[in-house]
């Protein structure tokens, strides 16, 4: 089966184990504002409407939360680090013929659709959302840089961003890039 190519695909990394979260259940399923944490991210990326949405899954069972029309990219190697999840998302985007991906994390409920759109609108090989002076997600990665990404470890695209600042466009974005890693983080959001 062949699929028509797309300019940009959105990739939500939602495969990790959430090892610092000591609450009952997986952190992506914890309630923020009366809804599962990851659902806030799904809403924002779908509202952004930048292209097909790929969700990389692994440790948590998200089947019942995945919105209709998203593409699930299971990562059986999720416990080997974020680089394996990024690779799974990029492989799914590659199968779609995408020219770029915009990657975000499933545990950042304060990143609005506008941030996803702004980063997707960059034409730089790498575009990084900035919130004040903090570089965070989402991050746009053009197809030309995919071979430069590490296939191992927990840094995702961070090492490439540091190694090749000449390729990076910093994109000012609205919202909060704070993630939820611990029970204390969850309490601050609720």
C-alpha positions in Angstrom: 0.0 0.0 0.0 1.4 3.4 -0.9 0.5 6.6 0.8 0.6 10.1 -0.8 3.4 12.1 0.7 2.8 14.8 3.2 4.8 17.9 4.0 4.8 17.6 7.8 3.7 15.0 10.3 3.2 15.7 14.0 4.8 13.1 16.3 3.8 12.8 20.0 6.3 10.7 22.0 4.2 8.9 24.6 6.1 5.6 25.0 8.3 6.1 28.1 7.9 4.4 31.5 7.6 7.6 33.5 9.9 6.2 36.1 10.0 9.3 38.3 6.3 9.4 38.7 5.4 7.4 41.9 1.7 7.7 41.7 -0.8 4.9 41.0 -0.8 4.1 37.3 1.2 5.7 34.5 1.7 9.4 34.5 0.2 9.9 31.1 -3.1 8.5 32.5 -3.0 10.8 35.6 -5.8 13.4 35.6 -5.0 17.0 34.9 -8.1 19.2 35.0 -10.3 16.1 35.2 -8.9 14.5 32.0 -5.9 12.2 31.3 -2.7 14.2 31.0 -1.9 12.9 27.5 -5.4 13.9 26.2 -4.4 17.6 26.6 -1.5 17.0 24.3 -3.6 15.1 21.8 -6.1 18.0 21.7 -3.4 20.6 21.0 -1.7 18.7 18.3 -4.9 17.8 16.5 -6.1 21.4 16.8 -2.8 22.6 15.3 -3.7 20.7 12.1 -0.2 20.6 10.8 -0.5 17.2 9.2 -1.0 13.6 10.1 -0.6 12.8 13.9 1.7 9.9 14.9 1.6 8.8 18.5 4.6 6.6 19.6 3.3 4.2 22.3 5.1 1.8 24.6 4.8 1.5 28.4 1.3 2.8 28.9 -1.8 1.4 27.3 -3.2 4.4 25.5 -5.5 2.5 23.1 -8.7 3.9 24.6 -7.4 7.5 24.5 -6.0 7.6 21.0 -8.2 10.0 19.0 -9.7 8.7 15.8 -7.4 9.1 12.8 -4.1 9.2 14.7 -1.4 6.8 13.6 -0.1 4.6 16.4 3.6 3.8 16.2 4.4 1.1 18.8 7.9 1.2 20.2 8.8 -2.2 21.8 12.2 -0.7 22.7 10.8 2.2 24.7 12.8 1.2 27.8 16.0 1.8 25.9 15.6 5.6 25.8 13.8 8.4 24.1 16.0 8.0 20.9 14.2 4.8 20.1 10.8 6.5 20.4 12.0 9.3 18.2 13.2 6.8 15.7 9.9 4.9 15.7 8.0 8.2 15.1 10.4 9.2 12.3 10.1 5.8 10.7 6.3 6.2 10.7 6.6 9.7 9.1 9.0 8.3 6.5 6.4 5.7 5.5 4.0 8.6 5.0 6.6 10.4 2.8 6.8 13.3 5.2 9.4 16.0 4.5 9.5 17.0 8.2 8.3 16.1 11.6 7.3 18.3 14.5 7.9 16.3 17.7 6.4 16.9 21.1 6.1 15.0 24.4 3.0 13.4 25.8 3.6 14.9 29.3 3.5 18.6 28.4 -0.1 19.8 28.8 0.6 23.5 28.6 1.9 23.6 25.0 -1.0 25.0 22.9 -1.8 24.4 19.2 -0.3 27.7 18.3 3.2 26.5 19.5 2.9 23.4 17.3 1.8 25.6 14.3 4.6 28.2 14.8 7.3 25.5 15.0 5.9 23.7 11.9 6.0 27.0 10.0 9.8 27.3 10.2 11.8 26.4 7.1 15.0 25.8 9.0 16.3 22.2 9.1 15.8 22.3 12.9 13.3 24.5 14.7 13.0 24.6 18.5 10.2 26.2 20.4 11.4 28.7 23.0 9.5 29.9 26.0 11.4 33.0 27.2 15.0 31.8 27.2 14.1 28.1 27.5 14.4 25.8 24.5 11.9 23.0 24.7 9.4 21.1 22.6 7.9 20.9 20.1 10.9 20.6 17.7 10.7 20.5 13.9 13.2 18.2 12.2 13.5 18.3 8.4 14.1 15.1 6.6 17.6 16.2 5.8 18.6 15.9 9.5 17.0 12.6 10.3 20.2 10.6 9.5 22.0 12.8 12.0 19.9 11.8 14.9 21.2 9.4 17.5 19.5 5.9 17.5 20.4 5.3 21.2 20.1 7.0 24.5 17.6 9.3 26.2 18.3 12.7 24.6 16.0 12.5 21.6 17.1 15.4 19.3 18.8 17.4 22.0 22.3 16.2 21.1 21.8 17.2 17.5 20.5 20.6 18.5 23.5 21.2 20.6 26.0 19.9 18.0 24.6 21.8 15.1 23.4 25.3 16.2 24.0 26.5 12.6 20.9 24.5 11.6 18.6 25.7 14.4 15.9 28.3 14.3 14.6 29.4 17.7 10.8 30.0 17.5 9.2 32.1 20.2 6.0 30.2 21.4 3.1 30.8 23.8 2.3 28.4 26.6 4.2 26.5 29.2 6.7 23.9 28.4 6.6 22.4 31.9 6.3 18.7 31.9 4.8 16.4 34.5 7.4 13.9 35.8 6.5 13.6 39.5 3.5 13.7 41.8 4.6 17.2 42.8 4.5 18.3 39.2 1.0 16.9 38.9 -0.1 18.7 42.1 1.1 22.0 40.6 -1.0 21.5 37.5 -4.2 20.6 39.4 
